[in-house]
Amino acid sequence: MGYLSFKKQDVYCPKNKGLAFTENIGINHTVYFIRINALLALLVFLSINLSAQSFAPVNKNATPEAKNLLKYLYSISGKSILSGEHGGGNRFLDSTKSISGKYPAVWGSDFIWSGADGGGQKVVNEAIANYKKGYIIALMYHQGRPMDNPPYGFKESVQAKVTDEEWTQITTPNTELNKKWLAQVDTIAHYLKELQDAHVPVLWRPYHEMNGVWFWWGNRPGKNGVQKLWTMMYDRFVNYHHLNNLLWVWGANGPRDIPQDEAYSYKGFYPGAKYVDVLGTDIYHSDYEQKDYNELLELANGKVMALTEVGELPKPEILAAQPRWAWFMVWTDFIWKYNTRAQVNAIYSRPETISLGDQKWY
């Protein structure tokens, strides 16, 4: 490291490749340095404020709770990672506690059983109860095909096929299939409104793994594909139902080329920055490819990123190489079924991993 002196002597200047020169740097140079420091401070201030404006929720009418949650996610991005566990009820939360000695910070559930069996109300009640305990709430929706009736079978409906003609009807206003789609999403909107009334912000993740081939909404890239379906739901929830407690989480699947189980490049399925608060990906089989992380990082362009589902937990060295993940969400019994105790503890013992009660964000 070089040095600066305010006396008449040689001054080392790294930018001049180490050449020494003699200069009498007195009061004028002191003022110069003060001005430079002031300018740098101003640039930092402006950068912070511009970032805050850029990273506001995509819904301009977002509730204070949703705004605070997104602000918190940005505050930890690149520094820490929230631990998460998906599964109805609390049994998988308890599994995590029994292995690691800690509860995760994010609790996830699913509106898949929100049809005639009334399971959606159970999800709402559990979400409110867990929010009061300090959990961040993440919800998703394995939506059945609009042409089917509830309760929706997983293979028979969620993973069934939709023809091109049926897709066009679903995404075209006032068709019969579009009306059935509206009835489905209006049902979910009712439950999400209950959460808004309870002041619960939600990490909302619909149409997940849309770049894969296994769901009826999957593998339909382009503006008339799942991008359109996403913006239709966004418009219905935000502009019709005035659901302002949602942070919109676009959760794709890690690209892979497994025959009959492919997931394609992220870009063709992304609806755009004006409709997405968080970009995520689902990773199974320990497939934490750096090139895929870099692709999502570029697509996010500064927005929050997350591991929206994982099977096998990322190793500490993966998280060190991929620091922008704001949370990870272990899928149900994968916490003990496909992870050893040592793997779980390796993540939960990291000082960068946030568990329930480590930090209060609201």
Contacts in CASP RR format, 6 or more apart in sequence:
PFRMAT RR
TARGET T0000
AUTHOR 0000-0000-0000
METHOD contacts of the structure
MODEL  1
MGYLSFKKQDVYCPKNKGLAFTENIGINHTVYFIRINALLALLVFLSINL
SAQSFAPVNKNATPEAKNLLKYLYSISGKSILSGEHGGGNRFLDSTKSIS
GKYPAVWGSDFIWSGADGGGQKVVNEAIANYKKGYIIALMYHQGRPMDNP
PYGFKESVQAKVTDEEWTQITTPNTELNKKWLAQVDTIAHYLKELQDAHV
PVLWRPYHEMNGVWFWWGNRPGKNGVQKLWTMMYDRFVNYHHLNNLLWVW
GANGPRDIPQDEAYSYKGFYPGAKYVDVLGTDIYHSDYEQKDYNELLELA
NGKVMALTEVGELPKPEILAAQPRWAWFMVWTDFIWKYNTRAQVNAIYSR
PETISLGDQKWY
2 12 0 8 1.000
2 14 0 8 1.000
3 11 0 8 1.000
3 12 0 8 1.000
4 11 0 8 1.000
4 25 0 8 1.000
5 11 0 8 1.000
5 25 0 8 1.000
6 25 0 8 1.000
6 26 0 8 1.000
6 29 0 8 1.000
6 30 0 8 1.000
8 22 0 8 1.000
8 23 0 8 1.000
8 24 0 8 1.000
9 22 0 8 1.000
10 20 0 8 1.000
10 21 0 8 1.000
10 22 0 8 1.000
11 20 0 8 1.000
11 21 0 8 1.000
11 22 0 8 1.000
11 23 0 8 1.000
11 25 0 8 1.000
12 18 0 8 1.000
12 20 0 8 1.000
13 19 0 8 1.000
13 20 0 8 1.000
13 21 0 8 1.000
51 74 0 8 1.000
52 71 0 8 1.000
54 302 0 8 1.000
55 70 0 8 1.000
55 74 0 8 1.000
55 302 0 8 1.000
55 303 0 8 1.000
55 304 0 8 1.000
56 62 0 8 1.000
56 67 0 8 1.000
56 70 0 8 1.000
57 66 0 8 1.000
57 67 0 8 1.000
57 70 0 8 1.000
57 247 0 8 1.000
57 277 0 8 1.000
58 248 0 8 1.000
58 273 0 8 1.000
58 274 0 8 1.000
58 275 0 8 1.000
58 276 0 8 1.000
58 277 0 8 1.000
59 66 0 8 1.000
59 238 0 8 1.000
59 244 0 8 1.000
59 246 0 8 1.000
59 248 0 8 1.000
61 238 0 8 1.000
61 242 0 8 1.000
61 244 0 8 1.000
62 70 0 8 1.000
62 244 0 8 1.000
62 245 0 8 1.000
62 247 0 8 1.000
63 196 0 8 1.000
63 199 0 8 1.000
63 201 0 8 1.000
63 244 0 8 1.000
63 245 0 8 1.000
65 199 0 8 1.000
65 200 0 8 1.000
65 201 0 8 1.000
65 245 0 8 1.000
65 362 0 8 1.000
66 201 0 8 1.000
66 202 0 8 1.000
66 244 0 8 1.000
66 245 0 8 1.000
66 246 0 8 1.000
66 247 0 8 1.000
68 201 0 8 1.000
68 361 0 8 1.000
68 362 0 8 1.000
69 136 0 8 1.000
69 201 0 8 1.000
69 203 0 8 1.000
69 247 0 8 1.000
69 361 0 8 1.000
69 362 0 8 1.000
70 247 0 8 1.000
70 277 0 8 1.000
70 304 0 8 1.000
72 361 0 8 1.000
72 362 0 8 1.000
73 278 0 8 1.000
73 304 0 8 1.000
73 326 0 8 1.000
73 327 0 8 1.000
74 304 0 8 1.000
76 82 0 8 1.000
76 326 0 8 1.000
76 354 0 8 1.000
76 359 0 8 1.000
77 304 0 8 1.000
77 305 0 8 1.000
77 324 0 8 1.000
77 326 0 8 1.000
78 323 0 8 1.000
78 324 0 8 1.000
78 326 0 8 1.000
79 323 0 8 1.000
79 352 0 8 1.000
80 352 0 8 1.000
80 353 0 8 1.000
80 354 0 8 1.000
81 319 0 8 1.000
81 325 0 8 1.000
81 326 0 8 1.000
81 327 0 8 1.000
81 328 0 8 1.000
81 352 0 8 1.000
81 353 0 8 1.000
81 354 0 8 1.000
82 104 0 8 1.000
82 105 0 8 1.000
82 106 0 8 1.000
82 136 0 8 1.000
82 326 0 8 1.000
82 327 0 8 1.000
82 328 0 8 1.000
82 354 0 8 1.000
83 96 0 8 1.000
83 102 0 8 1.000
83 104 0 8 1.000
83 105 0 8 1.000
83 106 0 8 1.000
83 327 0 8 1.000
83 328 0 8 1.000
83 347 0 8 1.000
83 348 0 8 1.000
83 353 0 8 1.000
83 354 0 8 1.000
83 355 0 8 1.000
84 104 0 8 1.000
84 105 0 8 1.000
84 106 0 8 1.000
84 107 0 8 1.000
84 108 0 8 1.000
84 138 0 8 1.000
84 327 0 8 1.000
84 328 0 8 1.000
84 329 0 8 1.000
84 330 0 8 1.000
85 92 0 8 1.000
85 93 0 8 1.000
85 95 0 8 1.000
85 96 0 8 1.000
85 104 0 8 1.000
85 106 0 8 1.000
85 107 0 8 1.000
85 108 0 8 1.000
85 329 0 8 1.000
85 330 0 8 1.000
85 335 0 8 1.000
86 92 0 8 1.000
86 108 0 8 1.000
86 109 0 8 1.000
86 110 0 8 1.000
86 138 0 8 1.000
86 309 0 8 1.000
86 329 0 8 1.000
86 330 0 8 1.000
86 331 0 8 1.000
86 332 0 8 1.000
87 108 0 8 1.000
87 109 0 8 1.000
87 110 0 8 1.000
87 331 0 8 1.000
87 332 0 8 1.000
88 108 0 8 1.000
88 109 0 8 1.000
88 110 0 8 1.000
88 123 0 8 1.000
88 126 0 8 1.000
89 109 0 8 1.000
89 126 0 8 1.000
90 126 0 8 1.000
90 130 0 8 1.000
92 330 0 8 1.000
92 332 0 8 1.000
92 333 0 8 1.000
92 335 0 8 1.000
93 103 0 8 1.000
93 104 0 8 1.000
93 107 0 8 1.000
95 333 0 8 1.000
95 335 0 8 1.000
95 336 0 8 1.000
96 102 0 8 1.000
96 103 0 8 1.000
96 104 0 8 1.000
96 330 0 8 1.000
96 335 0 8 1.000
96 344 0 8 1.000
96 348 0 8 1.000
97 103 0 8 1.000
99 335 0 8 1.000
99 336 0 8 1.000
99 341 0 8 1.000
99 344 0 8 1.000
99 345 0 8 1.000
100 344 0 8 1.000
100 345 0 8 1.000
100 348 0 8 1.000
100 349 0 8 1.000
100 355 0 8 1.000
101 348 0 8 1.000
102 348 0 8 1.000
102 355 0 8 1.000
102 356 0 8 1.000
103 355 0 8 1.000
103 356 0 8 1.000
104 135 0 8 1.000
104 330 0 8 1.000
104 355 0 8 1.000
104 356 0 8 1.000
105 135 0 8 1.000
105 136 0 8 1.000
105 327 0 8 1.000
105 354 0 8 1.000
105 355 0 8 1.000
105 356 0 8 1.000
105 357 0 8 1.000
105 358 0 8 1.000
105 359 0 8 1.000
106 135 0 8 1.000
106 136 0 8 1.000
106 137 0 8 1.000
106 138 0 8 1.000
106 203 0 8 1.000
106 327 0 8 1.000
106 329 0 8 1.000
107 127 0 8 1.000
107 130 0 8 1.000
107 135 0 8 1.000
107 136 0 8 1.000
107 137 0 8 1.000
107 138 0 8 1.000
108 137 0 8 1.000
108 138 0 8 1.000
108 139 0 8 1.000
108 140 0 8 1.000
108 329 0 8 1.000
109 123 0 8 1.000
109 126 0 8 1.000
109 127 0 8 1.000
109 138 0 8 1.000
109 139 0 8 1.000
109 140 0 8 1.000
110 123 0 8 1.000
110 139 0 8 1.000
110 140 0 8 1.000
110 141 0 8 1.000
110 142 0 8 1.000
111 120 0 8 1.000
111 123 0 8 1.000
111 139 0 8 1.000
111 140 0 8 1.000
111 141 0 8 1.000
111 142 0 8 1.000
111 188 0 8 1.000
111 191 0 8 1.000
112 141 0 8 1.000
112 142 0 8 1.000
112 152 0 8 1.000
112 154 0 8 1.000
112 158 0 8 1.000
113 119 0 8 1.000
113 120 0 8 1.000
113 151 0 8 1.000
114 120 0 8 1.000
114 123 0 8 1.000
114 141 0 8 1.000
114 150 0 8 1.000
114 187 0 8 1.000
114 188 0 8 1.000
114 191 0 8 1.000
115 150 0 8 1.000
115 151 0 8 1.000
115 152 0 8 1.000
115 187 0 8 1.000
116 150 0 8 1.000
116 151 0 8 1.000
117 150 0 8 1.000
117 151 0 8 1.000
120 191 0 8 1.000
121 191 0 8 1.000
123 139 0 8 1.000
123 191 0 8 1.000
124 191 0 8 1.000
124 194 0 8 1.000
124 195 0 8 1.000
127 137 0 8 1.000
127 139 0 8 1.000
127 195 0 8 1.000
127 200 0 8 1.000
127 202 0 8 1.000
128 194 0 8 1.000
128 195 0 8 1.000
128 198 0 8 1.000
128 200 0 8 1.000
130 137 0 8 1.000
131 137 0 8 1.000
131 198 0 8 1.000
131 200 0 8 1.000
133 356 0 8 1.000
134 356 0 8 1.000
134 357 0 8 1.000
134 360 0 8 1.000
135 356 0 8 1.000
136 203 0 8 1.000
136 327 0 8 1.000
136 361 0 8 1.000
137 195 0 8 1.000
137 200 0 8 1.000
137 201 0 8 1.000
137 202 0 8 1.000
137 203 0 8 1.000
138 202 0 8 1.000
138 203 0 8 1.000
138 205 0 8 1.000
138 249 0 8 1.000
138 308 0 8 1.000
138 327 0 8 1.000
138 329 0 8 1.000
139 192 0 8 1.000
139 202 0 8 1.000
139 203 0 8 1.000
139 204 0 8 1.000
139 205 0 8 1.000
140 204 0 8 1.000
140 205 0 8 1.000
140 206 0 8 1.000
140 208 0 8 1.000
141 188 0 8 1.000
141 205 0 8 1.000
141 206 0 8 1.000
141 207 0 8 1.000
142 152 0 8 1.000
142 154 0 8 1.000
142 158 0 8 1.000
142 215 0 8 1.000
143 152 0 8 1.000
143 158 0 8 1.000
143 184 0 8 1.000
143 185 0 8 1.000
143 206 0 8 1.000
143 207 0 8 1.000
143 217 0 8 1.000
144 152 0 8 1.000
144 153 0 8 1.000
144 157 0 8 1.000
144 158 0 8 1.000
144 184 0 8 1.000
144 216 0 8 1.000
145 152 0 8 1.000
145 157 0 8 1.000
145 158 0 8 1.000
145 160 0 8 1.000
145 162 0 8 1.000
145 216 0 8 1.000
146 170 0 8 1.000
146 177 0 8 1.000
146 178 0 8 1.000
146 180 0 8 1.000
146 181 0 8 1.000
146 184 0 8 1.000
147 166 0 8 1.000
147 177 0 8 1.000
147 180 0 8 1.000
148 156 0 8 1.000
148 157 0 8 1.000
148 160 0 8 1.000
152 158 0 8 1.000
157 216 0 8 1.000
158 215 0 8 1.000
158 216 0 8 1.000
159 214 0 8 1.000
159 215 0 8 1.000
159 216 0 8 1.000
160 216 0 8 1.000
161 216 0 8 1.000
162 170 0 8 1.000
162 216 0 8 1.000
162 217 0 8 1.000
166 177 0 8 1.000
167 220 0 8 1.000
167 225 0 8 1.000
169 175 0 8 1.000
169 176 0 8 1.000
169 177 0 8 1.000
169 178 0 8 1.000
170 177 0 8 1.000
170 178 0 8 1.000
170 181 0 8 1.000
170 229 0 8 1.000
171 178 0 8 1.000
171 224 0 8 1.000
171 225 0 8 1.000
171 228 0 8 1.000
171 229 0 8 1.000
171 232 0 8 1.000
172 178 0 8 1.000
181 232 0 8 1.000
182 236 0 8 1.000
185 233 0 8 1.000
185 236 0 8 1.000
185 237 0 8 1.000
186 236 0 8 1.000
186 241 0 8 1.000
189 236 0 8 1.000
189 237 0 8 1.000
189 241 0 8 1.000
189 243 0 8 1.000
192 202 0 8 1.000
192 204 0 8 1.000
192 237 0 8 1.000
192 241 0 8 1.000
192 243 0 8 1.000
192 245 0 8 1.000
192 246 0 8 1.000
193 241 0 8 1.000
193 243 0 8 1.000
195 202 0 8 1.000
195 245 0 8 1.000
196 243 0 8 1.000
196 244 0 8 1.000
196 245 0 8 1.000
199 245 0 8 1.000
200 245 0 8 1.000
201 245 0 8 1.000
201 246 0 8 1.000
201 247 0 8 1.000
202 245 0 8 1.000
202 246 0 8 1.000
202 247 0 8 1.000
203 247 0 8 1.000
203 249 0 8 1.000
203 278 0 8 1.000
204 246 0 8 1.000
204 247 0 8 1.000
204 248 0 8 1.000
204 249 0 8 1.000
205 249 0 8 1.000
205 250 0 8 1.000
205 251 0 8 1.000
205 308 0 8 1.000
206 230 0 8 1.000
206 233 0 8 1.000
207 215 0 8 1.000
207 217 0 8 1.000
207 218 0 8 1.000
207 226 0 8 1.000
207 229 0 8 1.000
207 230 0 8 1.000
207 233 0 8 1.000
208 251 0 8 1.000
208 252 0 8 1.000
208 253 0 8 1.000
208 282 0 8 1.000
208 308 0 8 1.000
208 309 0 8 1.000
209 215 0 8 1.000
209 218 0 8 1.000
209 251 0 8 1.000
209 252 0 8 1.000
209 253 0 8 1.000
209 263 0 8 1.000
209 282 0 8 1.000
210 217 0 8 1.000
210 218 0 8 1.000
210 219 0 8 1.000
210 220 0 8 1.000
210 226 0 8 1.000
210 230 0 8 1.000
210 251 0 8 1.000
210 252 0 8 1.000
210 253 0 8 1.000
210 269 0 8 1.000
211 218 0 8 1.000
211 219 0 8 1.000
211 221 0 8 1.000
211 252 0 8 1.000
211 253 0 8 1.000
211 254 0 8 1.000
211 255 0 8 1.000
211 263 0 8 1.000
211 264 0 8 1.000
211 265 0 8 1.000
211 266 0 8 1.000
211 268 0 8 1.000
211 269 0 8 1.000
212 218 0 8 1.000
212 219 0 8 1.000
212 253 0 8 1.000
212 262 0 8 1.000
212 263 0 8 1.000
212 264 0 8 1.000
213 219 0 8 1.000
213 260 0 8 1.000
213 261 0 8 1.000
213 262 0 8 1.000
213 263 0 8 1.000
214 261 0 8 1.000
217 226 0 8 1.000
217 229 0 8 1.000
218 226 0 8 1.000
219 262 0 8 1.000
219 264 0 8 1.000
220 226 0 8 1.000
220 229 0 8 1.000
220 269 0 8 1.000
221 227 0 8 1.000
221 264 0 8 1.000
221 268 0 8 1.000
221 269 0 8 1.000
222 268 0 8 1.000
222 269 0 8 1.000
226 269 0 8 1.000
226 271 0 8 1.000
227 268 0 8 1.000
227 269 0 8 1.000
227 270 0 8 1.000
227 271 0 8 1.000
227 272 0 8 1.000
230 250 0 8 1.000
230 271 0 8 1.000
230 275 0 8 1.000
231 271 0 8 1.000
231 275 0 8 1.000
234 248 0 8 1.000
234 271 0 8 1.000
234 275 0 8 1.000
237 243 0 8 1.000
237 246 0 8 1.000
238 244 0 8 1.000
238 246 0 8 1.000
247 277 0 8 1.000
247 278 0 8 1.000
248 275 0 8 1.000
248 276 0 8 1.000
248 277 0 8 1.000
248 278 0 8 1.000
249 276 0 8 1.000
249 277 0 8 1.000
249 278 0 8 1.000
249 280 0 8 1.000
249 306 0 8 1.000
249 308 0 8 1.000
250 270 0 8 1.000
250 271 0 8 1.000
250 275 0 8 1.000
250 276 0 8 1.000
250 278 0 8 1.000
250 279 0 8 1.000
250 280 0 8 1.000
251 279 0 8 1.000
251 280 0 8 1.000
251 281 0 8 1.000
251 282 0 8 1.000
251 306 0 8 1.000
251 308 0 8 1.000
252 263 0 8 1.000
252 266 0 8 1.000
252 269 0 8 1.000
252 270 0 8 1.000
252 279 0 8 1.000
252 280 0 8 1.000
252 281 0 8 1.000
252 282 0 8 1.000
252 296 0 8 1.000
253 263 0 8 1.000
253 281 0 8 1.000
253 282 0 8 1.000
254 263 0 8 1.000
254 281 0 8 1.000
254 282 0 8 1.000
254 283 0 8 1.000
254 287 0 8 1.000
254 289 0 8 1.000
254 292 0 8 1.000
255 263 0 8 1.000
255 264 0 8 1.000
255 265 0 8 1.000
255 266 0 8 1.000
255 289 0 8 1.000
255 292 0 8 1.000
255 295 0 8 1.000
256 262 0 8 1.000
256 263 0 8 1.000
256 287 0 8 1.000
265 295 0 8 1.000
266 281 0 8 1.000
266 292 0 8 1.000
266 295 0 8 1.000
266 296 0 8 1.000
266 299 0 8 1.000
267 295 0 8 1.000
267 299 0 8 1.000
270 276 0 8 1.000
270 279 0 8 1.000
270 299 0 8 1.000
273 301 0 8 1.000
273 303 0 8 1.000
276 303 0 8 1.000
277 303 0 8 1.000
277 304 0 8 1.000
278 303 0 8 1.000
278 304 0 8 1.000
278 305 0 8 1.000
278 306 0 8 1.000
278 326 0 8 1.000
279 296 0 8 1.000
279 299 0 8 1.000
279 300 0 8 1.000
279 303 0 8 1.000
279 304 0 8 1.000
279 305 0 8 1.000
279 306 0 8 1.000
280 296 0 8 1.000
280 305 0 8 1.000
280 306 0 8 1.000
280 307 0 8 1.000
280 308 0 8 1.000
281 292 0 8 1.000
281 296 0 8 1.000
281 307 0 8 1.000
281 308 0 8 1.000
282 307 0 8 1.000
282 308 0 8 1.000
282 309 0 8 1.000
282 310 0 8 1.000
283 307 0 8 1.000
283 309 0 8 1.000
283 310 0 8 1.000
283 311 0 8 1.000
283 314 0 8 1.000
284 309 0 8 1.000
284 310 0 8 1.000
284 311 0 8 1.000
284 312 0 8 1.000
285 312 0 8 1.000
286 312 0 8 1.000
286 314 0 8 1.000
288 314 0 8 1.000
288 318 0 8 1.000
288 322 0 8 1.000
290 321 0 8 1.000
290 322 0 8 1.000
293 321 0 8 1.000
293 322 0 8 1.000
293 324 0 8 1.000
296 305 0 8 1.000
297 305 0 8 1.000
297 324 0 8 1.000
300 324 0 8 1.000
304 326 0 8 1.000
305 324 0 8 1.000
305 325 0 8 1.000
305 326 0 8 1.000
306 325 0 8 1.000
306 326 0 8 1.000
306 327 0 8 1.000
306 328 0 8 1.000
306 329 0 8 1.000
307 314 0 8 1.000
307 325 0 8 1.000
307 327 0 8 1.000
307 328 0 8 1.000
307 329 0 8 1.000
308 329 0 8 1.000
309 329 0 8 1.000
309 331 0 8 1.000
310 328 0 8 1.000
310 329 0 8 1.000
310 330 0 8 1.000
310 331 0 8 1.000
310 334 0 8 1.000
311 330 0 8 1.000
311 331 0 8 1.000
311 334 0 8 1.000
311 338 0 8 1.000
311 339 0 8 1.000
312 334 0 8 1.000
312 338 0 8 1.000
312 339 0 8 1.000
312 343 0 8 1.000
313 328 0 8 1.000
313 330 0 8 1.000
313 339 0 8 1.000
313 343 0 8 1.000
313 344 0 8 1.000
313 346 0 8 1.000
313 347 0 8 1.000
314 322 0 8 1.000
314 325 0 8 1.000
314 328 0 8 1.000
314 347 0 8 1.000
315 343 0 8 1.000
315 346 0 8 1.000
316 346 0 8 1.000
316 347 0 8 1.000
316 350 0 8 1.000
319 325 0 8 1.000
319 347 0 8 1.000
319 350 0 8 1.000
319 352 0 8 1.000
328 347 0 8 1.000
330 339 0 8 1.000
335 344 0 8 1.000
336 344 0 8 1.000
347 353 0 8 1.000
348 355 0 8 1.000
END
